[in-house]
Amino acid sequence: MDIEEVALHSPEKIIRINVHPAAGLQDYQSRQLAFGLGLEGAQIAQFGRIARALYELYLARDASLVEVNPLIVTGGGDLVALDAKINIEDNALFRQQELAALRDPSQEDAMERRAAEHELNYVSLDGNIACMVNGAGLAMATMDLIQLHGGAPANFLDVGGGATKERVSAAFKLILSNPKVTAILINIFGGIVRCDMIAEGIVAAVKEVGVTIPVVVRLEGTNAPRARELLAGSGLGVTPASDLTDAATKAVRLAGAHS
């Protein structure tokens, strides 16, 4: 079953319950779900045991997702969890050493693995405009505006609120290693992070790696004027942007001209 398709076309078929963390999953909630699925007789108790085990697994293993798909009824009328998927919260792996030991780097995206080594939140996409942003929400808004103005983001990259000069430099080198990228959009709002420190990381990375594609930079917040001075005096030919819309439109235009 593709739950996303069900949510899109038949949302009324999705049954939800809210579990209070102080009380945990209650038996009546399991029965409520079982009745909603049309189960009956011994199946209701079987479903309750499966739901309880899933909930206990979720807590014990610091999971962000525990999913059974499909849950089937056999010819004899019994419930069987035929397949399942579990995601573990990355920030909790330090206390899940047994699971962490099962990691297989060969099954991971190489760029995402490199990003994790520098504590960067990175997801590869199919576009040609690389993004470097601080904050997941701002990163999503940046990608949306790129798409809105006719472009396609090459990645999701959140350098984090506590970004360092070294982390920014690593992020810049990471996105430049993608051969599909024809322009780079850097969008930084300096609340916790200082814009001048971001600018120093950009300058260091560009000088070390060597950049032949357009770079559009929008910097606002703490020490933003100083950051703009650093970039303007670097001789790197960075394209400044006054706001996010201006940055997105310039990145899309320059990416198209460079491709």
C-alpha positions in Angstrom: 0.0 0.0 0.0 1.3 3.5 -0.9 0.1 5.5 2.1 0.9 8.8 0.3 -1.5 7.9 -2.5 -4.2 7.0 0.0 -3.7 10.3 1.8 -4.0 12.2 -1.5 -7.0 10.4 -3.0 -8.9 8.8 -0.1 -7.9 10.6 3.2 -11.0 9.4 4.9 -9.6 5.9 4.9 -6.7 6.8 7.2 -7.5 6.2 10.9 -5.4 8.2 13.4 -5.0 8.2 17.1 -2.9 10.5 19.3 -0.8 8.8 22.0 0.0 10.9 25.0 3.7 10.3 26.0 2.9 10.3 29.7 0.2 7.6 29.3 1.5 5.6 26.4 -0.6 3.5 24.0 -3.8 2.4 25.7 -5.7 -0.8 25.0 -8.8 1.1 24.0 -6.8 2.9 21.4 -5.6 -0.3 19.8 -9.2 -1.6 19.8 -10.3 1.7 18.2 -7.8 1.1 15.4 -8.8 -2.6 15.0 -12.5 -1.8 14.7 -11.6 0.9 12.1 -9.8 -1.7 10.1 -12.8 -4.0 10.2 -11.1 -6.7 12.3 -13.1 -9.0 14.5 -12.8 -11.7 17.1 -9.3 -12.9 17.8 -7.9 -10.5 15.3 -8.6 -7.6 17.6 -6.4 -9.1 20.4 -3.7 -9.9 17.8 -3.7 -6.4 16.5 -3.4 -5.1 20.0 -0.3 -7.2 20.6 1.3 -6.0 17.4 0.5 -2.3 18.1 1.9 -2.6 21.6 5.1 -4.2 20.3 5.5 -1.4 17.7 5.0 1.3 20.3 7.5 -0.3 22.7 10.0 -0.7 19.9 9.5 2.9 18.9 10.4 4.0 22.4 13.2 1.6 23.2 15.1 2.1 20.0 14.7 5.9 19.7 12.9 5.5 16.4 11.5 8.3 14.2 9.4 5.8 12.3 8.2 2.3 12.8 6.0 1.1 9.9 4.3 -2.3 9.1 3.4 -2.5 5.4 1.6 -4.7 4.6 -0.3 -6.1 7.6 -2.2 -9.1 6.2 -4.9 -11.5 7.2 -3.9 -15.0 6.4 -6.2 -17.7 4.9 -6.6 -19.0 8.5 -7.8 -15.5 9.7 -4.7 -14.6 11.6 -2.9 -11.2 11.5 0.7 -11.2 10.2 3.1 -8.3 9.9 4.5 -9.3 6.5 7.0 -6.5 6.1 8.3 -3.6 8.2 10.5 -0.5 8.1 12.2 1.3 11.0 14.1 4.6 11.0 16.3 5.5 14.0 16.8 9.1 15.1 20.4 10.0 14.1 20.9 12.2 17.2 20.1 9.2 19.4 22.5 6.7 17.8 25.1 7.3 20.6 22.8 5.2 22.9 21.9 2.7 20.2 25.4 1.3 19.6 24.1 -2.1 18.6 22.0 -0.7 15.8 24.8 1.8 14.8 27.1 -1.1 14.3 24.8 -2.4 11.5 25.4 0.7 9.4 26.4 -0.1 5.8 28.0 2.9 4.2 27.9 1.3 0.8 24.1 1.6 0.8 24.2 5.4 1.5 24.5 8.3 -0.9 28.2 9.2 -1.0 27.6 13.0 -0.7 25.1 12.6 2.1 27.6 10.4 4.0 30.3 13.1 3.5 27.9 15.7 4.8 27.1 13.7 7.9 30.9 13.6 8.7 30.8 17.4 9.1 27.4 17.4 10.9 25.6 18.9 7.9 22.0 18.1 7.0 22.2 17.3 3.3 19.9 15.6 0.8 20.7 15.1 -2.8 18.1 16.2 -5.4 18.0 16.2 -9.2 18.3 19.9 -10.1 21.3 22.1 -11.0 21.1 25.0 -8.5 23.0 24.1 -5.3 21.7 25.6 -2.1 23.5 26.4 1.1 21.2 27.7 3.8 21.1 27.9 7.6 17.8 26.5 9.1 15.6 23.8 7.6 12.6 26.0 7.2 14.6 28.7 5.4 16.1 25.9 3.2 12.7 24.6 2.2 11.5 28.2 1.4 14.6 28.7 -0.7 14.0 25.6 -2.7 10.4 26.5 -3.2 11.3 29.9 -4.6 13.8 28.4 -6.9 11.1 26.0 -8.2 8.6 28.9 -8.4 10.9 30.9 -10.7 11.6 28.1 -13.1 14.7 26.5 -11.6 15.4 23.1 -9.9 17.4 22.8 -6.6 20.3 20.3 -6.6 20.2 19.7 -2.9 18.8 20.4 0.5 21.7 21.7 2.7 21.2 23.1 6.2 24.5 24.2 7.7 22.8 24.7 11.1 22.3 27.6 13.4 25.7 27.0 15.1 27.7 26.8 11.8 31.4 27.3 12.0 33.8 28.7 9.4 35.1 25.1 8.9 31.6 23.7 8.4 30.7 26.3 5.9 33.9 25.6 4.0 33.1 21.8 4.0 29.6 22.5 2.8 30.8 24.6 0.0 33.2 22.0 -1.2 30.5 19.4 -0.9 28.0 21.1 -3.2 30.8 22.0 -5.7 31.6 18.3 -6.0 28.2 17.7 -7.8 28.9 17.9 -11.5 25.3 18.8 -12.3 25.5 22.1 -10.5 25.6 25.2 -12.7 24.9 27.8 -10.1 25.1 28.2 -6.3 22.6 30.1 -4.1 23.7 30.9 -0.6 20.9 32.2 1.7 21.9 33.0 5.3 19.9 34.7 8.0 22.3 35.5 10.8 20.5 35.1 14.1 22.7 32.7 16.0 25.3 32.3 13.3 27.3 35.4 12.2 27.2 36.4 8.6 30.8 37.6 8.5 31.9 34.1 9.6 29.8 32.6 6.8 31.4 35.0 4.4 34.9 34.0 5.6 34.0 30.3 5.0 32.8 31.1 1.5 35.9 33.0 0.6 38.2 30.2 2.0 36.3 27.5 0.2 36.1 29.3 -3.2 39.9 30.1 -3.1 40.7 26.5 -2.1 38.4 24.7 -4.6 38.3 27.2 -7.4 34.8 28.1 -8.7 33.9 28.6 -12.3 30.1 28.8 -11.9 28.0 31.7 -10.7 27.5 32.2 -6.9 24.5 34.2 -5.7 24.6 35.3 -2.0 21.9 36.7 0.2 23.1 37.6 3.7 20.9 39.2 6.4 21.3 39.5 10.2 24.2 39.6 12.5 27.2 41.4 11.0 25.7 41.3 7.5 27.3 44.6 6.4 30.7 43.3 7.4 30.0 40.1 5.6 29.1 42.0 2.4 32.3 44.0 2.7 34.3 40.7 3.0 32.7 39.3 -0.1 33.0 42.5 -2.1 36.7 42.8 -1.3 37.5 39.2 -2.1 37.6 39.6 -5.8 35.5 36.5 -6.3 32.8 38.0 -8.4 30.0 36.9 -6.2 26.5 38.1 -7.2 24.8 39.9 -4.3 21.0 39.7 -3.7 18.8 42.1 -1.8 16.2 39.5 -0.7 15.2 35.9 -1.2 13.1 36.5 -4.3 15.9 38.5 -5.9 18.4 35.7 -5.0 16.2 33.0 -6.5 15.5 34.8 -9.7 19.2 35.6 -10.2 20.3 32.1 -9.4 17.8 30.6 -12.0 18.8 33.1 -14.7 22.6 32.6 -14.1 22.2 28.8 -13.9 20.4 28.8 -17.3 23.0 31.0 -18.9 25.9 28.8 -17.6 24.4 25.4 -18.5 
